[in-house]
Amino acid sequence: MSVFDPETVARDFDLDLDTARLACSIARGDCDPLDLPEAGAAGAAARRRVRECYHRPEAWNVALYALDALLGTFGVEGWARSMRSGVSYCNTGDTYAPTFVYDTDEGWLYCSWGDLAEVEAARERDDEHDGPDFWGA
């Protein structure tokens, strides 16, 4: 699901509605987490992420670290498809709990990373059958 509904986010993360709205706003790109107060968890996490990287990270990467702090999740994790393509998400501690996900090919999603990984695995299996067989035919 790629539509960010604050009521759903509030329920899924046990947040007040204002915090859920802020999370959705960060993911949509309506709010730059670097503009948030340094005293707040999300603003501090965004600035910390920028400081710890040699090259300035992409805006989506900074947003994920801000969301991690705002939501109280267990860090930002992900997997690579290639050198330029991959998926990153806020780790909820539950493979199938909805979370904020950034897919470099699809953009922002709100889904479980487990469901997304299963779709990726199925896609890879399908791609294996579309190519030449062992003998090149």
Long-range contacts (C-beta under 8 A, 24 or more apart in sequence): 1-98, 1-109, 1-110, 1-111, 2-106, 2-107, 2-108, 2-109, 2-110, 3-110, 4-28, 4-108, 4-110, 5-110, 8-98, 8-110, 9-110, 12-97, 12-98, 13-71, 13-72, 15-71, 19-70, 22-70, 23-67, 23-70, 23-71, 23-100, 26-63, 26-66, 26-67, 26-70, 27-63, 27-67, 27-100, 27-108, 27-110, 28-108, 29-59, 29-63, 32-59, 33-62, 33-63, 33-65, 33-66, 34-62, 36-66, 41-69, 41-70, 42-66, 42-67, 42-69, 42-70, 44-69, 45-69, 45-70, 60-88, 60-102, 60-108, 61-88, 61-102, 63-102, 64-88, 64-89, 64-90, 64-100, 64-102, 67-100, 71-99, 71-100, 73-99, 77-113, 79-117, 81-105, 81-120, 87-113, 87-116, 87-120, 89-113
